[in-house]
Amino acid sequence: MRSARIAGVVAGAVMLAGMAAVPVSAQATGSPAETTDRAVVAGTHPSWALPQARVDAVDTSQQREIRIALGLRDPSGARQLAQAVSTPGSPQYGQFITAQEFADRYGPTAETVSRVQDWLRGQGLALGEVAGNRHFVAARGTVAQLQVVFGVRLATYRKGPLTLAAPESDVSVPRSVRPAITAVLGLDDSDRAATATAHPDQGVTPADTPRLAAPDQYCSRYWGEHSNRDVPQKYGNGRQSNRLCGYTAGQTRAIYGLGAGQTGAGQTIAATGLYASRTIVEDTQRWAREAGAPPLAPGQYENRLPPGGIPSNCSGGDGEATWNFEQTMDIQAAHATAPAAQLLWYASGDCNGYDGLNRAVAEDRAGIITNSWTSNLRDNEIPSATREQFEAIAVQAAVQGQALLFASGDIGDDSRGTRTPGVRFPVSSPWVTAVGGTTVALDRDNKIAFTGGWENSGNTLTNGRWVPQNDADGPFAGGAGGGRSTIYDLPAYQHGVVGSSDGKRAVPDIGALSDNYTGMLVGATGRQGYLAGPAGGTSLGSPLMAGIVADAAQAHGQARPGFLNPALYRLAGNSAAVTDVVPQQAGIWTQGMGAPGGVTVPNGPGDYLVDVDSKPQSLQSARGWDPVTGIGTPTTGFVAAFGR
């Protein structure tokens, strides 16, 4: 099985078309500005940029693109409205407002934008686009210029296996513009990488490393069709199967009991990320024929590209190809569960995911937004200013009635065998719906034999017996991300459902098909041409869930579903709507191991057995809410039960 790996995201020399160059000001000498009449933007210095981890100064001739985040005029009022329109029983429940109404009531004013732009222009920076909701003002310049403009020095630091750039202190700006600014993105590499040769998981990456392998004579079209009898049968009673060839669209819909009329008609689903595949429509039409899905109708799919164009150097190696596959999987998964929904792809104009996400919110065309990317860093490692600007985007989405889904990631508890468990950002935000993962065994009659949590342990056939793998990650061979935030408190919607001993936000909220060994058939064009095969990761689970939510909104006549979690947690324990996922005794034989980037598994062909949901780290499914599948996974009655 081939395992595509995510290449690093490049932080240097990002040059967007359409930026107006202006002469460099006389004061841009490369030395930090004097602090007279300046104010600090607190929370812009990453906690990981410690003096003892410092490596070197950053090349002052390096070009960097920045995005200045402008704060909401009334952030507290916006949060209160977001809660009111999202909470069942509230008098304002479902009374969403438009993007224009949000901008008029809460967004930065045009005068604020002009004041910030005038300041940047006066400092000799090249101005870029202004976001439609005025959340971001883009600019670029050399490191020498930026150090002067923001009163800092940039240096590189060691962060685990990575070398990342960051300011040596919090940035500062003139007092005249400080009230408008909440964050400056692009000076630190919390969401992007310093070089193309660093660790493959660095920066903002797809939440899973896409795994795609061509079906062969050894795979099963359904659970148990084939079970290699030349290897020991660790599990009896039909609980051991060859890996699956990839569920078709019909099989995938059968997992969730979706009927012919549940198509997501009238709904629009957006996905966000980096780059934009040139072959996605052609690939999806071919996949639809092979997987038994309806073809895309004319105008049903659209690439929404940034005004300044797509950066060409966000990653090295297979990075762009990996993102193109991610985009294709997102669209095909959403189309499988909601074949009549409109589909949009928002590509970021820089090398982090916030720009594409913000444009999806600002344009307000999609009622459901699925995101299969994550920061490489945990929520407590992300500068607080960056978290604050993300919250402004997420709150606007909630006020507008947009559901915001994020894949929970594919590296389990993120311990990697060397550190304590944790959760990444932004999936840990209480304003998003975190989608965990399941392993699903569908039989020849399209009936579910079992559903387990996606936390895989690997075994290698050695001297006639299955021996647990014991490499850098122990037996862990991939699994849904989950755990507790160290930053965010337990939100009200989790009270009474999630144990609150530590009082912190718990991840994920719900689970969907993610195990690549029981994954969905995906077809995409790569270096070897078009290839169709099984694929997985919570990057599959999130868009599948987005389509199911679209079906529910359609069934209840909703224009859009709104922020999902307050209503979602009301289904906890409702077996007619949600299957409570518990550990299963089952195994999957495979000729090759595939795992997320950075997770170590044996290379090359051989005889391997994957144990399902066997707690290879600290995570495992359990009765009630659990850190693998949240409240569970949608069942046949979900569409009817979830809605107003």
SVG drawing of the C-alpha trace seen along z (x, -y; Angstrom):
<svg xmlns="http://www.w3.org/2000/svg" viewBox="-39 -58 61 79">
<polyline fill="none" stroke="black" stroke-width="0.4" points="0.0,0.0 1.4,-3.3 1.5,-6.0 1.7,-9.6 3.6,-11.9 3.0,-15.6 5.9,-17.8 6.8,-20.8 5.3,-24.2 7.7,-26.9 7.8,-30.1 10.0,-32.1 9.6,-34.2 5.8,-34.0 4.9,-36.5 1.2,-37.1 0.2,-38.6 -1.6,-41.8 0.2,-43.4 1.2,-47.0 4.8,-47.6 5.9,-50.9 9.3,-52.4 11.0,-51.2 10.8,-53.8 14.0,-55.3 13.4,-53.8 13.3,-50.2 16.9,-49.6 16.5,-46.1 16.6,-47.3 13.5,-47.1 11.6,-50.4 11.9,-52.6 9.1,-51.9 8.1,-55.5 4.4,-55.9 4.0,-52.2 1.9,-49.5 2.5,-45.8 0.1,-43.3 0.0,-40.8 0.0,-37.1 2.0,-37.4 5.1,-35.7 4.8,-31.9 5.4,-30.0 7.7,-27.6 10.1,-30.3 12.3,-30.0 15.8,-31.5 17.4,-28.1 15.7,-26.8 17.1,-29.6 19.1,-28.5 19.9,-31.6 18.7,-34.9 16.4,-34.9 17.9,-36.1 16.8,-39.7 16.5,-39.6 13.8,-36.9 10.4,-38.0 7.4,-37.3 3.8,-37.8 1.8,-38.9 -1.9,-39.2 -3.0,-41.6 -6.1,-40.5 -8.5,-43.3 -10.7,-42.8 -14.4,-42.8 -16.0,-46.0 -18.0,-44.1 -16.5,-40.6 -18.5,-39.9 -21.8,-40.8 -20.9,-38.7 -20.2,-35.7 -23.5,-36.2 -25.4,-36.3 -23.6,-33.2 -24.7,-31.3 -28.2,-32.5 -28.8,-31.6 -27.1,-28.2 -28.8,-27.0 -32.1,-25.1 -34.7,-26.7 -33.3,-30.2 -35.8,-32.8 -33.2,-33.7 -32.5,-30.1 -32.0,-29.9 -32.4,-33.6 -29.2,-34.0 -28.0,-37.2 -26.2,-37.8 -22.5,-38.5 -23.3,-42.1 -25.3,-42.5 -22.5,-41.0 -20.0,-43.3 -22.2,-46.3 -22.8,-45.4 -19.6,-43.7 -16.9,-43.9 -14.0,-46.4 -15.0,-49.6 -13.7,-50.7 -12.1,-53.7 -10.2,-51.2 -8.9,-49.3 -7.8,-52.6 -6.0,-53.7 -4.1,-50.4 -3.3,-50.4 -2.0,-54.0 0.3,-53.0 1.6,-49.9 2.0,-51.9 4.0,-54.5 6.4,-51.9 7.2,-50.8 5.3,-47.5 3.6,-46.2 -0.2,-46.1 -2.2,-43.0 -5.9,-42.2 -8.4,-43.1 -10.7,-40.2 -14.3,-40.6 -15.3,-40.8 -12.3,-43.1 -10.9,-40.5 -7.5,-40.4 -5.3,-43.1 -2.5,-41.5 1.0,-43.0 4.5,-41.8 8.1,-42.9 11.5,-41.7 12.3,-40.5 14.4,-43.6 11.4,-45.8 9.0,-43.7 11.4,-43.8 11.3,-47.6 7.5,-47.9 6.7,-45.5 9.5,-46.4 10.9,-42.8 13.7,-40.6 13.0,-37.3 15.0,-34.2 14.7,-30.4 14.0,-28.0 14.0,-24.3 10.5,-22.9 10.8,-19.1 12.0,-17.9 11.2,-21.3 13.1,-24.5 10.6,-27.4 10.9,-31.1 9.3,-33.5 9.7,-36.9 11.9,-37.1 9.2,-39.0 5.6,-40.2 5.2,-42.6 4.4,-46.3 2.6,-48.8 1.8,-52.5 -0.8,-53.4 -2.9,-55.0 -3.6,-51.6 -3.2,-49.2 -6.9,-49.2 -7.8,-47.7 -5.2,-44.9 -5.7,-41.5 -2.9,-39.5 -0.2,-39.6 0.1,-36.3 3.1,-35.4 5.9,-36.6 6.0,-33.2 5.8,-29.7 3.1,-28.3 1.1,-27.5 3.8,-27.3 7.3,-25.9 10.7,-27.5 12.2,-25.3 11.0,-22.7 13.3,-20.1 12.0,-20.0 9.7,-17.4 6.9,-16.3 4.2,-17.1 5.2,-20.7 3.0,-23.7 -0.6,-23.7 -1.2,-20.3 -4.1,-18.1 -5.4,-16.6 -4.5,-13.2 -1.9,-12.0 -4.0,-10.7 -3.6,-7.0 -4.5,-5.6 -3.7,-2.2 -4.9,-0.5 -7.2,2.4 -5.8,5.8 -6.8,9.5 -6.2,9.6 -8.6,6.9 -12.3,7.4 -15.2,5.6 -17.1,6.0 -16.1,7.2 -15.2,10.8 -15.4,11.4 -11.8,12.6 -9.8,13.6 -6.3,14.8 -6.2,18.3 -2.4,18.6 -1.9,16.5 -2.9,17.2 -6.6,16.4 -6.3,14.3 -10.0,13.5 -12.7,16.0 -16.4,15.8 -16.0,13.6 -14.0,11.0 -10.9,11.1 -10.9,9.8 -8.6,8.8 -8.4,5.0 -11.2,3.5 -10.9,2.3 -12.7,-0.9 -16.4,-1.3 -18.5,-2.6 -20.8,-5.5 -23.7,-3.2 -22.0,-1.3 -20.9,-4.5 -24.5,-5.7 -25.7,-2.4 -23.4,-2.8 -25.6,-5.8 -28.9,-4.5 -29.3,-7.3 -32.3,-6.8 -32.7,-7.9 -34.4,-11.1 -31.6,-12.2 -29.4,-14.1 -28.6,-17.4 -30.7,-19.3 -30.8,-23.0 -27.6,-22.9 -24.1,-24.2 -21.0,-22.6 -17.6,-24.2 -14.2,-22.7 -11.0,-24.7 -7.3,-24.1 -4.2,-24.9 -3.7,-24.7 -6.4,-23.7 -6.5,-20.6 -6.7,-21.1 -8.3,-17.7 -10.8,-17.5 -14.0,-17.7 -12.7,-15.1 -11.5,-12.9 -14.8,-13.1 -16.8,-12.3 -14.7,-9.2 -14.9,-8.3 -18.7,-8.7 -19.0,-6.2 -16.7,-3.7 -18.2,-4.2 -21.8,-4.4 -22.4,-8.0 -24.4,-10.5 -22.1,-12.6 -21.6,-16.2 -24.3,-18.4 -23.2,-21.4 -22.2,-24.2 -22.5,-21.9 -18.8,-22.3 -16.7,-25.5 -13.1,-26.4 -13.1,-29.6 -9.6,-30.9 -7.9,-33.8 -7.9,-37.2 -4.1,-37.3 -3.6,-33.8 -2.4,-30.6 1.1,-30.6 3.4,-28.2 5.9,-27.4 3.9,-26.4 5.5,-23.0 8.1,-20.9 8.2,-17.3 4.7,-15.9 3.0,-18.7 0.9,-20.1 0.0,-16.6 -1.0,-15.7 -3.2,-18.7 -4.8,-18.0 -5.7,-14.6 -7.0,-16.0 -9.3,-18.4 -10.5,-15.6 -11.3,-13.3 -13.2,-16.1 -15.4,-16.7 -16.0,-13.1 -16.8,-12.2 -19.3,-15.1 -20.8,-14.2 -21.2,-10.6 -23.4,-11.5 -25.0,-14.6 -25.0,-14.1 -27.3,-17.1 -25.5,-19.6 -23.6,-22.5 -19.8,-22.0 -17.2,-24.8 -13.4,-24.6 -11.7,-27.6 -8.0,-27.7 -5.9,-29.9 -4.0,-32.8 -1.1,-32.0 0.5,-29.1 -1.8,-28.7 -5.5,-27.6 -7.0,-30.7 -7.4,-32.7 -9.4,-30.1 -11.6,-29.5 -12.2,-33.2 -13.2,-33.7 -15.7,-30.9 -17.2,-32.6 -17.0,-36.1 -18.6,-35.1 -21.4,-33.3 -22.4,-31.1 -22.0,-27.7 -24.1,-26.7 -21.7,-23.9 -17.9,-24.2 -15.6,-21.2 -11.9,-21.5 -9.4,-18.7 -6.4,-20.6 -4.8,-21.3 -1.9,-23.1 1.2,-21.1 1.1,-22.6 -1.2,-22.0 -3.6,-24.6 -1.4,-25.8 1.5,-26.2 -0.4,-28.5 0.0,-32.2 -3.1,-33.5 -3.5,-36.3 -3.7,-33.7 -6.4,-31.8 -8.3,-35.1 -8.4,-35.9 -9.6,-32.3 -12.4,-32.7 -13.6,-35.9 -13.9,-33.8 -15.7,-31.0 -18.1,-33.2 -19.0,-35.0 -19.7,-31.6 -22.0,-30.7 -23.9,-34.0 -24.5,-33.4 -25.7,-29.9 -22.7,-28.1 -21.7,-24.8 -17.9,-24.6 -16.5,-21.0 -12.9,-20.0 -11.2,-16.7 -9.8,-15.7 -6.5,-14.5 -4.9,-11.0 -2.2,-10.7 -4.3,-9.7 -3.4,-11.4 -0.4,-13.2 2.0,-11.6 4.2,-10.0 5.6,-7.9 7.7,-10.7 5.4,-13.3 2.2,-13.6 -1.1,-13.4 -2.6,-16.6 -4.9,-18.0 -4.1,-20.3 -5.5,-23.6 -8.0,-24.7 -9.9,-21.4 -9.9,-22.0 -11.9,-25.3 -15.3,-25.1 -16.7,-26.9 -16.1,-24.0 -17.5,-20.5 -14.6,-18.1 -15.1,-14.9 -13.3,-11.8 -13.0,-8.4 -14.6,-4.9 -13.7,-1.6 -16.7,-0.1 -17.3,3.5 -20.1,3.6 -21.2,7.0 -22.3,8.3 -25.9,7.3 -24.8,3.7 -25.5,4.4 -23.1,3.2 -21.3,6.2 -19.7,3.8 -18.4,0.3 -15.3,-0.4 -13.3,-3.4 -10.5,-4.1 -7.4,-3.5 -5.2,-0.9 -2.5,1.3 -0.1,3.1 1.2,6.7 3.8,8.3 3.8,12.0 7.1,13.3 8.0,17.0 4.4,18.0 2.8,15.7 1.5,12.2 4.0,10.0 3.0,6.5 5.0,3.8 7.4,2.0 9.0,-1.0 9.2,-4.7 5.4,-4.8 5.0,-1.4 2.1,0.5 0.3,-2.6 -0.5,-2.6 -2.9,-5.6 -6.1,-6.7 -8.4,-9.6 -7.2,-12.6 -8.8,-13.2 -8.4,-14.3 -8.7,-17.4 -7.7,-21.0 -5.4,-22.7 -6.7,-26.2 -10.5,-26.0 -13.0,-25.4 -15.7,-22.7 -18.4,-24.4 -22.0,-24.4 -23.2,-22.0 -20.8,-19.3 -22.0,-19.6 -23.8,-16.4 -22.4,-14.4 -18.7,-14.6 -17.0,-14.0 -15.7,-17.3 -13.1,-16.3 -10.6,-18.7 -13.2,-21.2 -11.7,-21.4 -13.1,-21.2 -13.2,-17.5 -12.4,-16.4 -14.0,-15.0 -17.8,-15.7 -18.9,-12.9 -17.2,-10.2 -17.5,-9.0 -15.8,-6.5 -12.0,-7.2 -10.0,-3.9 -8.1,-3.7 -8.3,0.2 -12.1,-0.1 -12.1,-3.4 -14.0,-4.8 -13.1,-4.5 -11.5,-7.7 -10.2,-8.5 -7.6,-11.1 -4.9,-12.0 -1.3,-12.0 2.1,-11.6 1.2,-8.1 -2.0,-9.3 -5.5,-8.5 -5.7,-6.0 -8.7,-4.8 -8.4,-3.0 -9.3,-3.0 -8.6,-6.2 -9.3,-7.3 -8.3,-9.5 -10.6,-11.9 -10.1,-14.0 -12.6,-11.5 -14.8,-11.6 -15.3,-15.3 -16.7,-15.8 -18.8,-12.6 -20.3,-14.2 -20.8,-17.5 -22.9,-15.6 -25.0,-13.9 -25.6,-17.3 -26.7,-18.7 -29.2,-15.8 -30.6,-16.6 -31.0,-20.3 -32.7,-19.3 -35.1,-17.0 -36.1,-19.7 -36.4,-22.5 -33.6,-24.5 -31.8,-27.0 -28.6,-26.2 -28.0,-24.1 -26.0,-26.6 -23.4,-25.7 -24.0,-22.1 -22.8,-21.3 -25.6,-22.5 -28.1,-20.5 -25.7,-17.6 -25.1,-16.9 -28.9,-16.7 -28.7,-13.4 -26.2,-11.8 -27.6,-8.5 -30.4,-8.5 -29.7,-5.1 -32.2,-5.8 -30.0,-8.7 -26.4,-7.9 -24.6,-4.6 -22.6,-4.5 -19.2,-3.1 -17.5,-0.6 -14.3,1.5 -14.4,4.5 -12.4,7.7 -11.5,7.7 -8.5,7.6 -7.6,6.6 -5.0,8.4 -3.0,6.3 0.1,6.7 1.4,3.3 1.1,0.8 -0.1,-2.7 0.0,-5.4 -0.3,-9.2 2.9,-11.3 5.3,-11.1 3.8,-7.8 6.3,-5.0 5.2,-1.6 7.1,1.1 7.9,0.4 7.6,2.8 5.3,5.8 4.7,8.4 2.0,10.0 0.5,7.5 -2.6,7.6 -4.2,4.5 -6.1,4.8 -9.2,2.6 -9.6,0.1 -7.2,1.9 -5.9,-1.2 -2.4,-1.4 -1.9,-4.8 -4.2,-6.3 -7.3,-6.5 -10.1,-4.0 -13.8,-4.1 -16.1,-3.6 -19.7,-3.7 -21.1,-7.3 -18.9,-10.1 -15.3,-9.0 -12.1,-10.7 -12.3,-8.7 -15.8,-9.1 -17.3,-11.7 -21.0,-11.0 -20.9,-8.2 -21.5,-8.0 -24.7,-8.7 -27.1,-5.9 -30.2,-5.5 -32.3,-7.9 -29.8,-10.7 -31.2,-12.7 -34.7,-12.7 -33.6,-13.4 -31.1,-16.2 -32.8,-19.4 -35.3,-21.9"/>
</svg>
